[in-house]
Amino acid sequence: MPEPRRNQWDEDAYLRRVRAACFVCELLAGNPDHRHHVLHRDATAVVFLNRWPWLAGHTLIAPVRHHERVIGDFPVEEYLRLQRVLHATGTALEREVPTERLYVLSLGSQQGNRHVHWHLVPLPPGVPYEEQQLAALGTERGWLDVPAEEQADLADRLGRRLAGLLGG
């Protein structure tokens, strides 16, 4: 299946959005301006598809509680619960989305996107090495314009797999 078309990354709009409000807290509060396809939510974590995916299956995981430091704000038990969800999500992604390598990274800063979150980004098989790693994640490539029905279908499949892996 061909890759969906890409939309140009609007850096100014992005900066306004990430500095105006906490997108994770807004998602959790049900703000329709911050809607995403949620795959899983429990007392510890929320897992959802990125609205502006770099690659197909681009998923985010965040703690439900607003934490800003990726290690320092977490008691070890809470961090390990989140990492269990991350591991299960990565497993679900690799079973549903063709994946040569699963990229896992935490981005954000005190200047924007403060709420800790992890990106899980499946690299499709066959991407030339020069287009992998940071080149695959660069905003200059834009974001995939995945049709809403395809995102909803993927969210449903991933959510079911994730529920089975997490015992829910």
C-alpha positions in Angstrom: 0.0 0.0 0.0 1.5 3.4 -0.9 2.4 5.8 1.8 -0.2 8.5 2.4 0.6 12.0 1.2 2.6 14.3 3.4 1.6 17.7 4.7 4.1 20.4 5.3 5.0 21.0 8.9 3.8 24.3 10.2 6.5 25.2 12.8 4.7 28.5 13.9 1.4 26.7 14.5 3.2 23.9 16.3 5.0 26.3 18.6 1.8 28.2 19.4 0.0 24.9 20.1 2.6 23.4 22.4 3.1 26.6 24.4 -0.6 27.4 24.9 -1.7 24.3 26.8 -0.6 20.9 27.9 -1.8 18.7 25.0 -1.8 15.5 27.2 -3.8 17.2 30.0 -6.2 18.6 27.4 -6.6 15.2 25.8 -7.3 13.6 29.1 -9.9 16.4 30.0 -11.7 15.6 26.7 -11.0 18.9 25.0 -12.1 18.3 21.3 -9.3 20.6 20.1 -6.8 18.0 21.4 -8.5 14.8 20.2 -6.4 11.8 19.3 -7.3 8.1 18.7 -6.8 6.7 22.2 -5.7 3.0 22.3 -5.5 2.5 26.1 -6.0 4.5 29.3 -5.7 3.3 32.9 -4.8 5.0 36.2 -1.2 5.3 35.2 -0.9 5.8 31.4 -2.7 6.9 28.2 -1.7 5.6 24.8 -2.8 7.3 21.6 -2.0 7.7 17.9 -0.2 10.9 17.0 -2.4 13.3 15.1 0.6 14.4 13.1 2.5 11.1 12.5 6.1 11.1 11.2 5.6 7.4 10.1 2.6 5.0 10.0 1.7 3.8 13.5 3.4 6.8 15.3 2.1 6.3 18.8 2.5 8.3 22.1 2.5 7.1 25.7 2.1 9.5 28.6 1.5 9.3 32.3 -2.0 10.3 33.3 -0.4 12.5 36.1 1.3 15.6 34.8 5.0 15.0 35.1 7.7 17.1 33.4 10.9 15.3 34.1 11.3 11.9 32.3 13.0 10.2 35.3 13.2 12.6 38.2 9.4 13.1 38.7 8.6 9.4 39.0 8.7 7.0 41.8 10.4 3.9 40.4 7.2 1.8 40.7 5.2 4.3 38.6 8.0 4.6 36.0 8.2 0.8 35.7 4.4 0.6 35.2 4.7 3.1 32.4 7.5 1.1 30.8 5.4 -2.0 31.0 2.7 -0.2 29.0 5.5 1.1 26.6 6.7 -2.5 26.1 3.2 -3.8 25.4 2.5 -0.9 23.0 5.7 -1.6 21.1 4.8 -5.3 20.9 1.3 -4.4 19.6 2.8 -2.0 17.0 5.3 -4.6 15.7 2.5 -7.1 15.3 0.2 -4.6 13.4 2.5 -2.3 11.5 5.4 -3.6 9.3 8.5 -2.6 11.4 12.2 -2.9 10.6 13.1 -1.0 13.8 10.9 0.6 16.5 12.2 4.0 17.5 11.4 5.0 21.1 12.2 8.5 22.3 11.0 11.1 24.8 10.8 14.7 23.5 9.6 18.0 25.0 11.1 20.6 27.2 10.2 23.2 29.8 9.5 25.6 27.0 6.9 23.5 25.3 5.3 20.0 25.4 6.2 19.9 29.1 4.1 16.8 30.0 6.4 13.7 29.7 5.6 11.4 26.8 7.3 8.8 24.7 7.1 8.5 21.0 7.0 5.0 19.5 7.7 5.2 15.8 7.8 2.1 13.6 10.3 2.4 10.8 9.0 0.5 7.8 11.1 -2.2 6.2 13.1 -1.2 3.2 13.7 2.5 4.0 17.2 3.4 2.7 19.7 3.8 5.6 20.2 7.5 4.7 16.5 8.1 5.3 16.4 6.3 8.7 17.0 7.4 12.3 16.8 11.2 12.7 16.2 11.7 9.0 13.0 9.7 9.3 11.8 11.8 12.1 12.6 15.3 10.8 9.9 17.9 10.4 11.3 18.9 7.0 9.6 15.7 5.7 6.3 16.9 7.0 3.7 14.6 8.5 1.6 11.8 7.1 -1.9 12.7 6.1 -3.5 9.4 7.1 -7.3 9.2 6.4 -9.4 9.3 9.6 -11.0 5.9 8.9 -7.5 4.3 8.5 -6.4 5.9 11.8 -9.6 4.7 13.5 -9.1 1.1 12.2 -5.4 1.0 13.3 -6.4 2.4 16.7 -9.0 -0.3 17.1 -6.6 -3.1 16.1 -3.8 -1.7 18.3 -6.2 -1.2 21.2 -7.4 -4.8 21.1 -3.9 -6.1 20.9 -2.8 -3.8 23.8 -5.7 -4.9 25.9 -4.7 -8.6 25.4 -1.1 -7.9 26.2 -1.9 -5.8 29.4 -4.6 -8.3 30.5 -7.4 -5.9 30.2 
